[in-house]
Amino acid sequence: MEVGYMTNGFGMLVGTGGGVTNVREAKYLSLIDEGEVMKKISKVGYRYIELFDGNLEKFDNSPEILKAYLAETNTKILGIYTGANYIYADAFEDEFFRIKNTIENMKKFGVKHLVLGGGAIRANGNVAEDYKILARNLDQVSQFAKENDIIASYHPHLGSAVETPEQIDQLFSLTNISFCPDIAHLVAGGGDALELIKKYRNRIEYVHLKDLKGSEFVPLGEGNIPLEQIIHYLKEDGFSGDWLVEIDGYSGDSSYACETSYKFLEQFFEV
């Protein structure tokens, strides 16, 4: 069991520019100095991080630089987050090409988890066939990840075709892919996070810990989500997977969010 921190809380989220005209180039990217952010995270006490696929891609031709950052801060990459539309048949060929390249790059750093967000929302609303296509394509990605000793998990997310409890049930009835519950996104999507975790407990190998106050993601313990109950349930149930703290979209100081969340977790883990 490992506990890490997501780097995206330290910089604005954008997409890689090439994705505007080339689907295979569309990646998430945090506008950060990875080396400096890793210093801040490791100084707090975390020894694991998660990166967006676009931030990993920055080191495609210079992996030694990223490896030096990791060595200097005594940290490891626990997970990589990526996303795709998935439901557009012609586009998925290029999306899968991109994700396979990400998986190949993850292997260079011994990354354990690939977190998959997405599933496009159509202008006129999604139909049942979209969820069948989404499930089928997620299965392809999951199988390729498994063949490369990487755990792929689906992450329901606001702004995607899978954000409500009903949509989560619809997708998971069509695929056996692992489930990465982002606690705050589950709640913001209208769900009871603990009940969804209990329902799909056997799929969970990686958890994104996040708190919510009103409509804002906030440091752990400063929101209205009963995180203690969720953590206690998983620990008492023998959960041996990994945990990742993600405080993106917080209007306050990024370092404060990182430190406050670490202090919150100290009561549950040897972080």
Phi, psi and chi 1 to 4 in degrees:
 res  aa     phi    psi   chi1   chi2   chi3   chi4
   1 MET       -  128.4 -176.8 -161.8   76.3      -
   2 GLU  -126.6  155.1  -47.8  -63.1   -7.7      -
   3 VAL  -126.5  124.2 -179.2      -      -      -
   4 GLY  -126.8 -179.5      -      -      -      -
   5 TYR  -132.9  136.8 -161.4   84.8      -      -
   6 MET   -82.1  132.0  178.9   57.5  166.4      -
   7 THR   -74.0  -14.4   57.6      -      -      -
   8 ASN   -68.8  -13.1   66.7  -11.2      -      -
   9 GLY   -72.6   -6.8      -      -      -      -
  10 PHE  -103.8    6.3  -72.6   86.1      -      -
  11 GLY  -165.9  160.4      -      -      -      -
  12 MET   -63.8  142.3 -177.1 -176.8  -62.9      -
  13 LEU   -88.3  129.2  167.5   63.2      -      -
  14 VAL  -134.8 -177.0  -62.7      -      -      -
  15 GLY  -114.4  154.7      -      -      -      -
  16 THR   -67.5  138.6   48.9      -      -      -
  17 GLY   -59.1  -36.4      -      -      -      -
  18 GLY   -62.9  -20.7      -      -      -      -
  19 GLY   -70.4  -13.1      -      -      -      -
  20 VAL   -61.7  -38.6  174.3      -      -      -
  21 THR  -117.7   -9.2   53.4      -      -      -
  22 ASN  -131.7  111.5  -64.5  -71.6      -      -
  23 VAL   -56.1  -37.9  170.8      -      -      -
  24 ARG   -70.1   -9.0   71.4  176.2 -167.6  176.2
  25 GLU  -103.0    1.8  -57.9  -61.1  -31.5      -
  26 ALA   -81.3  107.5      -      -      -      -
  27 LYS  -132.2  158.2  -56.9  176.8 -175.9   70.8
  28 TYR   -75.0  147.9  -72.4  103.1      -      -
  29 LEU  -150.1  128.1  179.8   69.6      -      -
  30 SER   -93.5  133.8  -71.7      -      -      -
  31 LEU   -82.2   82.8  -62.6 -179.1      -      -
  32 ILE  -136.9  161.8   59.7  172.2      -      -
  33 ASP   -93.7  104.0  178.9  -37.1      -      -
  34 GLU   -56.1  -42.5  -72.4   79.2    8.2      -
  35 GLY   -61.2  -44.0      -      -      -      -
  36 GLU   -68.8  -40.2  -70.1  -56.7  -49.3      -
  37 VAL   -64.2  -41.4  167.4      -      -      -
  38 MET   -63.6  -34.0  -72.4  161.1   63.8      -
  39 LYS   -63.8  -43.0  -72.8  178.5 -177.0  177.2
  40 LYS   -65.2  -43.3  -68.4  177.9 -179.4  178.9
  41 ILE   -67.3  -44.6  -68.3  172.7      -      -
  42 SER   -69.6  -30.3   63.9      -      -      -
  43 LYS   -63.3  -34.8 -175.3  176.9 -179.9 -179.5
  44 VAL   -67.2  -34.7  170.6      -      -      -
  45 GLY   137.0  -12.2      -      -      -      -
  46 TYR   -68.5  145.9  -63.6   96.0      -      -
  47 ARG  -118.3    5.2  -70.5  -67.9  167.8 -104.4
  48 TYR  -137.2  149.6  -68.1   85.6      -      -
  49 ILE  -134.6  164.1   60.8  166.7      -      -
  50 GLU  -123.7  144.4 -176.7  173.9  -67.6      -
  51 LEU  -124.5  156.9  -67.7  166.2      -      -
  52 PHE   -74.6  156.4  -80.3  139.1      -      -
  53 ASP   -59.7  -35.2   53.1  -10.2      -      -
  54 GLY   -67.4  -32.9      -      -      -      -
  55 ASN   -73.4  -33.1  -68.0   91.4      -      -
  56 LEU   -67.2  -39.9  179.4   64.8      -      -
  57 GLU   -60.9  -29.6 -178.5 -159.9   31.9      -
  58 LYS   -55.9  -22.4  -72.7  170.5   63.3  175.0
  59 PHE  -109.1   17.1  -58.0   94.3      -      -
  60 ASP   -53.6  -43.3  -82.6    2.4      -      -
  61 ASN   -98.1    2.2  -62.9  -41.8      -      -
  62 SER  -145.6   55.6   54.9      -      -      -
  63 PRO   -59.6  -24.3   21.9  -34.1      -      -
  64 GLU   -63.6  -29.5   69.7  -79.4   -2.8      -
  65 ILE   -68.4  -47.4  -65.4  177.1      -      -
  66 LEU   -63.8  -39.5 -178.3   53.8      -      -
  67 LYS   -63.0  -34.4  -71.9  179.3  179.5  179.0
  68 ALA   -67.9  -40.4      -      -      -      -
  69 TYR   -60.2  -43.5  -69.8  157.3      -      -
  70 LEU   -65.0  -42.8  -67.1  166.3      -      -
  71 ALA   -65.7  -42.1      -      -      -      -
  72 GLU   -63.0  -35.2 -179.2 -177.4   -2.2      -
  73 THR  -100.6    1.3   56.8      -      -      -
  74 ASN    54.7   45.0 -169.3   28.2      -      -
  75 THR  -122.5  163.4   54.7      -      -      -
  76 LYS  -131.3  157.0  -64.3  179.7 -179.6  178.8
  77 ILE   -88.1  118.5  -55.8  173.9      -      -
  78 LEU   -89.1  -37.5 -177.2   59.8      -      -
  79 GLY  -150.1  159.3      -      -      -      -
  80 ILE  -126.1  134.7  -63.9  -66.1      -      -
  81 TYR  -104.8  132.4 -171.4  103.1      -      -
  82 THR  -139.6  167.5 -172.1      -      -      -
  83 GLY  -147.6  166.3      -      -      -      -
  84 ALA  -161.3  167.3      -      -      -      -
  85 ASN   -75.6  -42.4  -65.4  -69.3      -      -
  86 TYR    69.7  -34.2  -66.4  110.5      -      -
  87 ILE   -91.1   -8.7   65.1  171.5      -      -
  88 TYR   -95.2  111.2  -54.3  126.5      -      -
  89 ALA   -54.1  -47.7      -      -      -      -
  90 ASP   -70.3  -37.8 -174.3   52.8      -      -
  91 ALA   -70.5  -29.6      -      -      -      -
  92 PHE   -63.2  -29.8 -179.7   66.7      -      -
  93 GLU   -55.6  -44.8  178.8 -179.1   -5.8      -
  94 ASP   -75.4  -34.8  -78.4  -10.4      -      -
  95 GLU   -63.5  -42.4  -68.1  177.0  -31.1      -
  96 PHE   -66.9  -38.8 -167.0   27.1      -      -
  97 PHE   -55.5  -45.8  173.3   88.1      -      -
  98 ARG   -64.8  -46.2  164.7  174.8   58.9   80.7
  99 ILE   -65.5  -36.9  -65.8  171.1      -      -
 100 LYS   -62.4  -38.8  -73.7 -169.0  -71.6 -172.9
 101 ASN   -64.2  -39.2  -76.8  -15.6      -      -
 102 THR   -61.3  -43.5  -66.3      -      -      -
 103 ILE   -62.7  -41.4  -71.7  171.4      -      -
 104 GLU   -61.5  -38.6  -68.0  -66.2  -20.5      -
 105 ASN   -72.0  -33.4  -73.4  -32.1      -      -
 106 MET   -60.8  -36.5  -69.7  169.6   63.9      -
 107 LYS   -61.5  -29.8  -70.3  165.3   61.0  178.7
 108 LYS   -64.2  -22.5  -60.9  173.9 -174.9  175.8
 109 PHE  -116.0    7.0  -62.3   91.5      -      -
 110 GLY    65.3   33.9      -      -      -      -
 111 VAL   -73.4  135.8 -177.0      -      -      -
 112 LYS   -90.2  -38.5 -176.2  176.4 -179.6 -179.2
 113 HIS  -118.6  136.1  -65.1  -77.7      -      -
 114 LEU  -113.6  118.3  175.6   64.9      -      -
 115 VAL  -100.3  125.5 -176.7      -      -      -
 116 LEU  -109.6  114.6  -54.7  169.9      -      -
 117 GLY  -106.7  169.8      -      -      -      -
 118 GLY   112.2 -162.6      -      -      -      -
 119 GLY   106.2  101.8      -      -      -      -
 120 ALA   -66.4  149.2      -      -      -      -
 121 ILE   -97.9  120.6  -60.7  176.7      -      -
 122 ARG   -74.2  151.5  -66.5 -176.0 -174.0  -86.4
 123 ALA   -56.7  -35.3      -      -      -      -
 124 ASN  -102.9   15.2  -65.9  -41.3      -      -
 125 GLY    93.5  150.6      -      -      -      -
 126 ASN   -82.8  153.4  -67.3   89.6      -      -
 127 VAL  -117.6  169.6  -64.0      -      -      -
 128 ALA   -57.1  -36.9      -      -      -      -
 129 GLU   -62.3  -31.5 -175.4   63.9   20.5      -
 130 ASP   -59.4  -39.7  -69.2  -29.6      -      -
 131 TYR   -72.3  -30.5  -69.1   91.0      -      -
 132 LYS   -66.8  -43.3  -65.3  178.2 -177.1  177.3
 133 ILE   -66.6  -43.5  -63.4  169.5      -      -
 134 LEU   -57.9  -47.2  173.1   58.1      -      -
 135 ALA   -61.8  -44.8      -      -      -      -
 136 ARG   -62.5  -42.2 -177.3  167.6   66.0 -114.8
 137 ASN   -74.3  -34.1  -70.2  -22.7      -      -
 138 LEU   -63.0  -37.4  -73.3  171.5      -      -
 139 ASP   -62.8  -38.0  -76.3  -17.0      -      -
 140 GLN   -62.3  -45.8  -77.6 -166.6   56.7      -
 141 VAL   -64.3  -44.9  174.2      -      -      -
 142 SER   -60.5  -41.1  180.0      -      -      -
 143 GLN   -66.5  -42.2 -179.7   59.0   36.0      -
 144 PHE   -64.2  -40.5 -175.3   79.6      -      -
 145 ALA   -62.3  -44.6      -      -      -      -
 146 LYS   -60.0  -40.3 -176.4  178.1 -179.5 -180.0
 147 GLU   -63.2  -19.8  -68.7  168.1    1.3      -
 148 ASN  -109.1   20.6  -73.7  -84.9      -      -
 149 ASP    60.2   36.3  -61.2  -43.6      -      -
 150 ILE  -122.7  139.3  -70.4  170.0      -      -
 151 ILE   -92.3  117.2  -59.5  167.6      -      -
 152 ALA   -97.4  129.9      -      -      -      -
 153 SER  -129.6  142.2  -60.4      -      -      -
 154 TYR   -88.6  137.6 -176.1   73.4      -      -
 155 HIS  -118.0   98.1  177.9  -55.5      -      -
 156 PRO   -57.0  139.6  -25.5   36.2      -      -
 157 HIS  -147.6  139.9 -159.1  -69.3      -      -
 158 LEU   -57.4  142.9  -64.4  179.0      -      -
 159 GLY    82.7   12.9      -      -      -      -
 160 SER  -125.3  176.4   75.5      -      -      -
 161 ALA   -72.8   -6.7      -      -      -      -
 162 VAL  -129.9   90.1 -174.3      -      -      -
 163 GLU  -132.1  -27.4   58.1  178.6   22.1      -
 164 THR   -93.4  161.2   68.8      -      -      -
 165 PRO   -56.7  -38.8  -25.3   34.3      -      -
 166 GLU   -65.3  -39.9  -65.7   76.5   18.9      -
 167 GLN   -69.8  -36.6  -69.4  167.5  -23.6      -
 168 ILE   -62.1  -46.2  -67.8  170.0      -      -
 169 ASP   -61.3  -41.4  -71.3  -18.3      -      -
 170 GLN   -61.6  -46.1 -173.3  171.3    4.8      -
 171 LEU   -67.4  -48.1  174.9   64.6      -      -
 172 PHE   -69.8  -14.2  -76.6  171.8      -      -
 173 SER   -76.2  -11.7   70.9      -      -      -
 174 LEU  -111.9   -7.6  -60.2  166.9      -      -
 175 THR  -147.1  154.4  172.3      -      -      -
 176 ASN  -103.9   15.9  -68.1  -41.6      -      -
 177 ILE   -57.9  149.4 -165.7  168.7      -      -
 178 SER   -64.2  159.0  -65.8      -      -      -
 179 PHE  -116.5  121.4  172.0   32.3      -      -
 180 CYS  -104.3   96.6  176.3      -      -      -
 181 PRO   -75.1  122.4   26.8  -31.5      -      -
 182 ASP   -95.4  108.5 -179.4  -54.7      -      -
 183 ILE   -54.4  -46.4  -52.2  -56.6      -      -
 184 ALA   -71.6  -35.4      -      -      -      -
 185 HIS   -67.1  -35.9  -85.1  -79.6      -      -
 186 LEU   -62.6  -43.0  -64.3  179.8      -      -
 187 VAL   -69.2  -45.6  173.1      -      -      -
 188 ALA   -63.4  -26.2      -      -      -      -
 189 GLY   -83.1    4.8      -      -      -      -
 190 GLY    96.1   10.2      -      -      -      -
 191 GLY  -101.6  166.7      -      -      -      -
 192 ASP   -96.8  107.1 -178.8  -45.7      -      -
 193 ALA   -58.5  -43.2      -      -      -      -
 194 LEU   -63.9  -42.0 -179.5   56.4      -      -
 195 GLU   -66.2  -38.6  -70.1  -52.7  -51.3      -
 196 LEU   -67.1  -37.6  -76.4  166.2      -      -
 197 ILE   -66.0  -41.6  -74.6  170.7      -      -
 198 LYS   -63.7  -40.8  -72.0  179.2  177.8  179.3
 199 LYS   -64.1  -39.2 -173.3  172.8 -172.9  177.4
 200 TYR  -115.4   29.6  -64.8  108.4      -      -
 201 ARG   -53.2  -39.7  167.2   67.4 -174.3   87.3
 202 ASN   -71.3   -7.8   64.9  -24.6      -      -
 203 ARG   -96.6  -10.3  -66.4  177.6 -176.5 -110.8
 204 ILE   -91.1  123.5  -59.6  172.1      -      -
 205 GLU  -127.6   -4.0  -61.1 -165.1   57.3      -
 206 TYR  -154.8  132.1 -165.6   34.5      -      -
 207 VAL  -123.4  133.0  176.9      -      -      -
 208 HIS   -96.6  111.7  -87.9 -164.6      -      -
 209 LEU   -87.3  126.5  -71.1  167.2      -      -
 210 LYS  -155.1  143.9 -175.0 -178.1  -66.5  179.6
 211 ASP  -111.1  161.5 -148.6  -17.3      -      -
 212 LEU  -139.4  131.7 -178.2   70.6      -      -
 213 LYS  -131.6  111.4 -173.3  174.3 -175.6  179.2
 214 GLY    66.4 -120.6      -      -      -      -
 215 SER  -109.9   11.9   60.1      -      -      -
 216 GLU  -111.8  137.0 -177.0  178.9   17.6      -
 217 PHE   -75.4  133.7  -60.5  138.1      -      -
 218 VAL  -133.8  167.1  -64.9      -      -      -
 219 PRO   -56.1  150.2  -26.8   35.7      -      -
 220 LEU   -56.6  133.2  -58.0 -173.7      -      -
 221 GLY    92.1   -8.9      -      -      -      -
 222 GLU  -105.4    2.5  -66.1 -166.0   -6.3      -
 223 GLY  -107.0 -160.3      -      -      -      -
 224 ASN  -109.0    5.0  -58.2  -44.2      -      -
 225 ILE   -86.3  134.0  -62.9  177.1      -      -
 226 PRO   -76.2   69.4   29.4  -35.3      -      -
 227 LEU   -59.9  -34.1  -67.1  171.7      -      -
 228 GLU   -58.3  -43.8  -63.4   90.7  -17.8      -
 229 GLN   -62.7  -41.8  -67.2  180.0   29.2      -
 230 ILE   -65.7  -46.1  -66.2  168.3      -      -
 231 ILE   -64.7  -44.6  -66.1  170.9      -      -
 232 HIS   -61.5  -42.5  -80.7  -51.0      -      -
 233 TYR   -59.2  -49.4  164.7   73.7      -      -
 234 LEU   -65.5  -41.0  -76.1  168.1      -      -
 235 LYS   -65.4  -43.4  -70.1 -171.7   69.1  177.3
 236 GLU   -69.1  -23.7  -70.4  170.7    4.5      -
 237 ASP   -86.2    2.0 -165.7   56.1      -      -
 238 GLY    85.2   19.5      -      -      -      -
 239 PHE   -59.1  124.3  178.4   65.2      -      -
 240 SER  -117.5   12.8   59.2      -      -      -
 241 GLY   -78.8 -162.9      -      -      -      -
 242 ASP  -113.3  161.0  -58.7  -51.0      -      -
 243 TRP  -126.2  144.3  -50.7   75.1      -      -
 244 LEU  -137.1  124.9 -169.0  -75.8      -      -
 245 VAL   -88.5  130.5 -179.2      -      -      -
 246 GLU  -135.1  114.0 -175.2 -175.3   19.3      -
 247 ILE  -120.7   69.7  -44.3  -64.5      -      -
 248 ASP   -90.9  155.6   56.3  -42.6      -      -
 249 GLY    73.5   13.3      -      -      -      -
 250 TYR   -80.6  132.7  174.5   53.7      -      -
 251 SER   -80.6  -11.8   61.1      -      -      -
 252 GLY   -89.3 -163.0      -      -      -      -
 253 ASP   -75.3  131.2 -179.0   72.5      -      -
 254 SER   -63.6  -40.7  -60.6      -      -      -
 255 SER   -67.7  -37.0  -66.6      -      -      -
 256 TYR   -61.6  -43.7  169.1   81.4      -      -
 257 ALA   -61.3  -41.5      -      -      -      -
 258 CYS   -64.3  -47.4 -174.5      -      -      -
 259 GLU   -67.6  -43.7  -65.9  165.6    6.2      -
 260 THR   -63.9  -41.2  -59.2      -      -      -
 261 SER   -66.4  -37.6  -62.1      -      -      -
 262 TYR   -62.4  -44.7 -173.9   89.6      -      -
 263 LYS   -63.7  -37.2  -69.5  175.7 -178.0  176.0
 264 PHE   -62.2  -41.9  174.1   84.0      -      -
 265 LEU   -73.2  -21.3  -69.1  177.6      -      -
 266 GLU   -60.2  -24.0  -74.9 -176.7  -52.2      -
 267 GLN   -76.2  -13.4   61.3 -174.3  -58.6      -
 268 PHE  -113.4  -29.7  -54.8  104.5      -      -
 269 PHE  -133.5  159.6  -51.9  106.3      -      -
 270 GLU   -89.2   81.8  -68.7 -176.9    7.1      -
 271 VAL   -68.1      - -166.2      -      -      -
